[in-house]
Structure formats: structure tokens, C-alpha cells
Amino acid sequence: MVYQTPFITFNGYSLDGTTIPTVKGKSSKSPVVAIAASVAGVFALIVIVATFFVVRKKKPERNTAPGPPSASPGVAKSETRSSNPSIISKDRRITYSEVLKMTNNFERVLGKGGFGTVYHGNLDDAQVAVKMLSHSSAQGYKEFKAEVELLLRVHHRHLVGLVGYCDDGDNLALIYEYMANGDLRENMSGKRGGNVLTWENRMQIAVESAQGLEYLHNGCRPPMVHRDVKTTNILLTERYGAKLADFGLSRSFPIDGECHVSTVVAGTPGYLDPEYYRTNWLSEKSDVYSFGVVLLEIVTNQPVIDKTRERPHINEWVGFMLTKGDIRSIIDPKLMGDYDTNGAWKIVELAMACVNPSSNQRPKMAHVVMELNECVALEIARRQGSQEMYSNNSVDFSLSEFAPGAR
């Protein structure tokens, strides 16, 4: 903004030294008038400049609502929102005041992560999980918007359902269906109690999460790549049914014959497809790699990366152990040998195929689902066989006990 100074004169001279002609007949009053005009002009200039700086420095006041514990205001969302249009659908939009009510002012924490905190809530007599996005989270408005819009258009029994979302000022929240048994990693590590997931539980969890992932690849239009498949993103229902969660990094890819898209690398270390990391080429086979790592975790109950092992990464460690030819050396010892050996070999071979360094050599998720269904069938047959054997032994025992003696 440009300001022009008033035209000021002193004794018939302008500030640049040029002579200003005087009006005849009023020469005696000219100095007084000139001085008065000069003072008024300077004063006006000072007022204008001062007003400009006061207005410029003044910040608009904002009304702030109570926030969840440890929440701090931030500008990340406002910066990214300008380049990302608002979410189209308003059908499931929930206000921040409604979030406060359903969580009872963020009373019960279900979990915490890099994205923020998940709280327990109640909405229309149903339990929900409310994920409040932290202002310091790496997941910005772009990822928030991507997850909402994906979950608004995809529906599958093995994908976590979106109940609603909050996009209210600086407050971003995702409201999901409640998953009573937390995530798979917690259950494998024993953090949710002393119960050990049985081999049958594990096979069922594997096949159900694989079905959810296969739906993203083949059932969605356009197809989706999850980009962050891991055990903490597989959630379990009250009866240990599995559902895939956290779609903030998901990306769609073309349906016109292209098998990959070029994109900035995103994911979790240990689960990240090395080929994708090296080339920036994302495809459905990147999810297949990550899922192969998950399968190895399910079988071994070992951490993905452990620097104290002879082979730090779980892929390398399993491959090394298998050279000894003994499947029992890698199966979770908590199972106490209660598993089908043929099924164990089958799932380990499948997992190792999924983590092949070359994406072209990895199976598609449809094939993975088919193989896992066979593993489930083998385990069910083993258990039924054991029950029939136990039942037959019980019958034989009872007959021998009550049979009439020899005369």
C-alpha cells in the first residue's frame, strides 16, 4: 500500500527546494497558514501510518472449545486445507460438540499412536471408537480426507466401518465401529491378557484380513492400494473376527491397463516393499509384500525387526531357520505344538512367496486368499479328527467299563 505525503511548504519553498508562487493581498497571513497546514499534514500522516500498523499486527480472535488431553492448537490443517477441497459428503458429518458428548469429554482412552488418540464413545446406544487427529500428527488434512472419502464409498465385512467424521475448525476426528479386542499385535504380544491365540484363530484372522485386502485390490473401482498393512492395522471383534483398518495412506491406481503408479514412498519400516522403496512404483504387489510380513508374524510371533537376532529382519530370519528343515523352530512356542504341521508349512511357504524381492514373483491377493482358506480347512479337519478320536476313545472306555464280565 502506498501513502502520499501532503504537499508541505515553508516560506514559499517546497520540500524539494522549488519556489511556490504566493497569492497577492494575503502575504502577511501566508507564513501562519503554511505552518498550520504543515502541522496538520504531518499529524494526519502519523495517524494514517499508525493505524496501518495496528491493523496489520492485530490477529483475529478465535473461540476455542475444550479439547482432548494433551491437544495443542496447530496450523498444519489450515495450511494443507487450502490445497485440498473439503469432503464432498456431509451425510455422516458430526460436530465437535457431539464428539465431546459421545466420548463424555474424552473420558476413556482406547489407544494412542503417531496420529493421535483413540477414545471410547457411545452413539445412538452403540459403542464407537473416536480417533482424534493430533495437531502434531504426520497425518494431515490430506490423509484425513483420503481416509474419509475411501470409507464412505467402500463397504466390506472385513474392512472397519466408518460411522462418521468430524471436520470442525481445527478438530478432526474419525468415528469407527468399535472393535472390542483391539489390534492383532496386542493380542499376539499378550498385552490384552494371558489368552494365546490358537492356530485356528490365527488362520481365520489371516484369511479374513486377506479378504479385506483382496476387496480393495479387486472389488473397488478404481482399485485401491492400502500402503500400510501391518498387525496394528488389523483389528479384532469380540469373537476375534478380523477387519483391516487405517486407510490414511491408501491410494487408488489406474484401471486402464497400468499396473502401477509413481508416488512418494510411504509406509512402515519393516513392512515396506523394498522394490517400491527403491523405484517409487506403487502397485497392489506392495500390499502383498506387507501382508507376507504379517503372515510371518502370525506364525512366529516374532518382532518384524530384532537387531539381537542373527538375521534382524523377520523375512531373513525365517529363511535362515528354514535351511535347517525344521518348521517347529520358527512356530510360536506359545502354541505348545497344537497346530497342523502341513498347514504350517503351507502358510510359511505362502508368506515367503509374498515377500519375494521381485514383485513379479509375488502372488496376487486372490491366490493368497485361496491358499489361506486351504490352511483353515486343514486345521478344522485336524481338530475334528482329534475330537472324533477322543470321542471314539471315550466310547470304547465306557463300553469296556460297563460290559458284563465273563461267567
C-alpha positions in Angstrom: 0.0 0.0 0.0 1.5 3.4 -1.0 0.9 6.5 1.0 1.4 10.0 -0.5 2.6 12.8 1.9 0.7 16.1 1.9 2.1 18.9 -0.1 4.1 20.9 2.6 5.7 24.3 2.1 7.9 26.5 4.3 8.1 30.3 3.5 7.2 29.8 -0.2 9.5 26.8 -0.8 8.5 23.2 -1.2 10.4 20.3 0.4 12.3 19.7 -2.9 13.5 23.3 -2.9 11.3 24.6 -5.7 9.7 28.1 -5.4 6.0 28.2 -4.8 4.2 31.4 -6.0 2.4 33.4 -3.4 -1.1 34.9 -3.6 -1.1 38.7 -3.6 -3.0 40.6 -0.9 -2.6 37.8 1.6 1.1 37.8 2.1 1.0 38.7 5.8 -1.0 35.6 6.6 0.9 33.2 4.3 3.5 32.0 6.9 0.9 31.3 9.5 -1.4 29.4 7.1 1.6 27.5 5.7 2.8 26.4 9.2 -0.7 25.4 10.3 -1.2 23.3 7.1 2.2 21.7 7.6 1.4 20.7 11.2 -2.0 19.3 10.2 -0.5 17.3 7.3 2.2 15.8 9.5 -0.3 14.8 12.1 -2.6 13.2 9.5 0.3 11.3 8.1 1.3 10.0 11.6 -2.3 8.9 12.3 -2.6 7.0 9.0 0.7 5.2 9.4 0.0 4.3 13.0 -3.5 2.9 12.0 -2.0 0.8 9.3 0.5 -0.9 11.6 -2.1 -1.5 14.3 -4.5 -3.2 11.9 -1.7 -5.3 10.3 -0.5 -6.6 13.7 -3.9 -7.3 15.2 -4.8 -11.0 15.0 -8.4 -12.2 14.8 -9.7 -13.8 18.0 -11.0 -17.4 17.8 -13.4 -19.1 20.0 -11.8 -22.4 21.3 -13.8 -25.3 22.5 -12.4 -27.8 25.1 -10.0 -30.2 23.6 -8.8 -33.7 24.4 -6.0 -34.1 26.9 -2.5 -33.1 25.5 -4.1 -31.5 22.4 -2.4 -28.3 21.3 -3.6 -25.8 18.6 -1.8 -26.0 15.3 -1.8 -24.6 11.8 -1.0 -27.7 9.9 -4.5 -28.4 8.8 -5.3 -24.8 7.8 -2.1 -24.8 5.7 -3.0 -28.0 3.9 -6.7 -27.5 3.7 -6.3 -24.6 1.2 -4.9 -27.0 -1.4 -7.4 -29.8 -0.6 -11.1 -29.3 -1.3 -13.5 -30.1 1.5 -15.0 -33.6 1.9 -17.9 -33.8 -0.5 -20.4 -35.9 1.5 -22.0 -34.3 4.5 -24.2 -37.2 5.4 -22.1 -38.5 8.3 -20.5 -35.3 9.5 -20.5 -34.9 13.2 -19.9 -31.6 15.1 -17.2 -31.3 17.7 -19.8 -30.7 20.5 -21.3 -34.1 19.5 -17.8 -35.7 19.8 -17.5 -34.3 23.3 -20.8 -35.7 24.2 -20.3 -39.2 22.8 -16.9 -39.5 24.5 -18.0 -38.0 27.7 -15.3 -35.3 27.4 -12.7 -37.9 26.3 -13.1 -39.9 29.4 -11.8 -43.4 28.3 -8.7 -43.9 26.2 -8.5 -47.0 23.9 -5.1 -46.4 22.4 -2.5 -43.9 21.3 -0.3 -43.6 18.2 1.5 -41.2 16.0 -1.8 -40.0 14.5 -3.3 -39.0 17.9 -5.5 -40.8 20.5 -8.5 -43.2 20.2 -11.3 -42.7 22.7 -14.3 -44.9 23.6 -17.6 -43.4 22.8 -21.3 -44.1 22.6 -23.5 -43.0 19.7 -27.2 -44.0 19.5 -26.8 -46.8 22.0 -23.9 -48.3 20.1 -20.2 -48.3 21.1 -17.8 -46.5 18.8 -14.1 -45.7 18.6 -13.3 -42.0 18.1 -9.8 -41.3 16.6 -8.9 -37.7 17.3 -6.2 -36.5 14.9 -3.3 -34.8 16.8 -2.3 -31.4 15.5 1.3 -32.6 15.6 0.5 -35.7 13.7 2.2 -36.5 10.4 -1.2 -37.4 9.1 -2.5 -34.1 7.9 -5.8 -33.0 6.3 -4.9 -34.7 3.0 -4.7 -38.1 4.6 -7.7 -37.5 6.8 -9.8 -36.5 3.8 -8.5 -39.6 1.8 -9.5 -42.0 4.6 -13.0 -40.5 5.0 -13.7 -40.5 1.3 -12.4 -44.1 0.9 -14.5 -45.4 3.7 -17.6 -43.6 2.5 -17.6 -45.5 -0.7 -16.2 -48.9 0.2 -18.1 -51.5 2.3 -16.9 -54.9 3.2 -17.3 -57.1 6.2 -13.6 -57.3 6.7 -12.9 -53.5 6.5 -13.5 -51.4 9.5 -16.7 -49.4 9.0 -16.9 -45.6 9.3 -19.7 -44.4 11.4 -19.0 -40.7 10.9 -16.3 -38.0 10.9 -15.7 -34.6 12.5 -14.3 -31.7 10.4 -15.0 -28.8 12.7 -12.5 -26.0 12.8 -9.1 -27.3 14.0 -10.8 -30.5 15.3 -10.5 -33.6 13.0 -11.9 -37.0 14.1 -12.8 -40.3 12.6 -15.6 -42.3 14.3 -15.4 -46.1 13.6 -17.3 -49.1 14.7 -16.0 -50.4 18.0 -13.6 -53.3 17.8 -13.7 -55.0 21.3 -10.4 -56.9 21.1 -8.1 -54.2 19.9 -5.4 -54.9 17.3 -3.7 -58.1 16.3 -0.3 -57.1 17.6 -1.6 -56.5 21.1 -3.2 -59.9 21.1 -0.1 -61.7 19.8 2.2 -60.0 22.4 -0.1 -60.8 25.3 -0.8 -57.2 26.2 -4.5 -57.8 26.3 -4.3 -60.7 28.8 -2.9 -64.1 29.1 -5.0 -65.8 26.4 -3.0 -67.2 23.5 -4.5 -67.0 20.0 -5.0 -70.6 18.8 -3.7 -71.8 15.5 -7.3 -71.8 14.2 -7.8 -68.3 15.4 -4.7 -67.2 13.6 -5.6 -68.9 10.4 -9.1 -67.3 10.5 -7.6 -63.9 11.2 -5.2 -64.3 8.3 -7.9 -65.3 5.8 -10.3 -62.6 6.8 -7.8 -59.7 6.7 -6.6 -61.1 3.3 -10.2 -61.0 2.1 -10.5 -57.3 3.1 -7.2 -56.5 1.3 -8.3 -58.5 -1.8 -11.5 -56.5 -1.9 -9.5 -53.2 -2.1 -7.5 -54.6 -5.0 -10.2 -56.2 -7.0 -13.6 -55.1 -5.6 -13.1 -51.3 -5.6 -13.4 -49.1 -8.7 -10.9 -47.7 -9.0 -8.8 -50.3 -7.2 -7.0 -49.3 -4.0 -3.6 -50.0 -2.5 -3.6 -49.8 1.3 0.1 -48.9 1.6 0.3 -49.6 5.4 -0.7 -53.2 6.0 0.6 -54.4 9.4 -0.6 -56.2 12.5 -1.5 -53.0 14.3 -3.9 -52.1 11.5 -5.7 -55.4 11.7 -8.5 -55.0 14.4 -10.4 -57.8 16.1 -14.1 -58.0 17.0 -15.4 -59.6 20.2 -15.3 -63.0 18.6 -11.9 -62.4 17.0 -13.1 -61.6 13.6 -10.6 -59.6 11.6 -11.1 -56.2 9.9 -8.5 -54.1 8.1 -8.2 -50.5 9.3 -6.3 -47.2 8.8 -6.7 -46.1 5.2 -5.0 -42.7 5.6 -2.2 -43.7 3.2 -4.4 -45.6 0.7 -4.0 -44.7 -3.0 -6.1 -45.5 -6.0 -4.4 -46.8 -9.1 -5.5 -46.7 -12.8 -7.9 -49.2 -14.3 -6.7 -48.5 -17.9 -4.1 -51.2 -18.0 -1.4 -49.5 -15.9 -0.2 -51.9 -13.2 1.5 -49.2 -11.0 1.6 -45.5 -10.1 4.6 -43.4 -9.3 4.3 -41.8 -5.9 6.3 -40.7 -2.9 7.2 -43.7 -0.7 5.0 -44.1 2.4 4.5 -46.9 4.9 6.0 -48.5 8.0 9.7 -49.7 8.2 9.9 -53.5 8.2 6.7 -53.9 6.2 7.7 -51.6 3.3 8.1 -53.3 -0.1 11.9 -52.9 -0.9 11.1 -52.6 -4.7 8.6 -49.8 -4.0 11.1 -48.1 -1.8 13.8 -48.3 -4.5 11.7 -47.3 -7.5 8.7 -45.3 -6.1 6.5 -47.5 -8.2 3.4 -48.5 -6.2 1.3 -51.5 -7.1 -1.0 -54.0 -5.4 2.1 -56.2 -5.0 3.4 -53.7 -2.5 0.5 -54.7 -0.2 1.2 -58.3 -0.9 4.7 -57.9 0.4 3.5 -56.2 3.6 0.9 -58.9 4.1 3.6 -61.6 3.8 5.4 -60.0 6.7 2.1 -60.1 8.7 1.8 -63.8 7.9 5.3 -64.4 9.3 4.4 -62.5 12.5 1.2 -64.6 12.9 3.1 -67.9 12.5 6.2 -67.0 14.6 5.0 -64.3 17.0 8.4 -62.7 16.5 9.1 -58.9 16.0 9.5 -57.7 12.5 12.9 -56.2 13.2 15.1 -57.5 16.1 18.7 -56.5 16.0 19.6 -59.1 18.6 18.8 -61.9 16.1 21.3 -63.5 13.8 19.1 -62.2 11.0 17.4 -58.9 12.1 14.5 -58.8 9.7 11.9 -61.5 10.1 12.0 -62.4 6.4 15.7 -63.2 6.6 15.4 -64.9 9.9 12.7 -67.3 8.8 14.6 -68.1 5.6 17.7 -68.8 7.6 15.8 -71.1 10.1 14.1 -73.0 7.3 17.5 -74.1 5.9 17.6 -76.4 8.9 14.5 -78.1 7.6 12.6 -77.9 11.0 9.3 -76.0 10.9 9.0 -76.2 14.7 12.0 -73.9 15.2 10.0 -70.9 13.9 6.4 -71.6 15.1 5.3 -69.6 18.1 6.3 -71.8 21.1 3.2 -70.5 23.0 1.1 -72.8 20.8 2.8 -75.8 22.5 2.8 -77.8 19.3 -1.0 -77.5 18.9 -1.2 -76.9 15.1 -1.4 -78.7 11.8 2.2 -79.2 10.5 1.1 -79.4 6.9 -0.8 -76.2 7.3 2.2 -74.6 9.0 4.4 -75.5 6.1 1.8 -74.2 3.6 1.4 -70.8 5.2 5.2 -70.3 5.7 5.8 -71.1 2.0 3.0 -68.7 1.1 4.4 -65.9 3.2 7.9 -66.4 1.8 6.4 -66.1 -1.7 4.7 -62.9 -0.7 7.9 -61.3 0.5 9.8 -62.2 -2.7 12.1 -59.2 -3.5 10.7 -59.2 -7.1 7.1 -58.0 -7.3 6.6 -60.1 -10.4 7.2 -63.3 -8.4 4.7 -62.5 -5.7 1.2 -64.0 -5.8 -1.9 -61.8 -6.1 -4.2 -61.4 -3.1 -6.9 -63.6 -4.7 -4.4 -66.5 -4.7 -3.3 -65.7 -1.2 -7.0 -65.9 0.0 -7.4 -69.3 -1.7 -4.3 -70.7 -0.1 -5.3 -69.5 3.3 -8.7 -71.0 3.0 -7.0 -74.3 2.5 -4.9 -73.8 5.6 -8.1 -73.1 7.6 -9.7 -76.3 6.2 -6.6 -78.3 7.2 -6.8 -77.0 10.8 -10.5 -77.6 11.0 -10.1 -81.2 9.7 -7.3 -81.8 12.3 -9.4 -80.6 15.1 -12.4 -82.6 14.0 -10.2 -85.6 13.7 -8.9 -85.1 17.2 -12.4 -84.7 18.6 -13.6 -87.9 16.8 -10.6 -89.8 18.1 -11.3 -88.5 21.6 -14.9 -89.4 21.2 -14.2 -92.9 20.0 -11.7 -93.5 22.9 -14.4 -92.3 25.3 -17.0 -94.7 23.8 -14.5 -97.6 23.9 -13.7 -96.8 27.5 -17.3 -96.7 28.6 -18.2 -99.9 26.9 -15.3 -101.8 28.5 -16.1 -100.4 31.9 -19.8 -101.5 31.8 -19.5 -104.7 29.8 -20.6 -107.8 31.6 -17.8 -109.9 33.0 -17.0 -113.5 31.9 -19.0 -116.2 33.5 
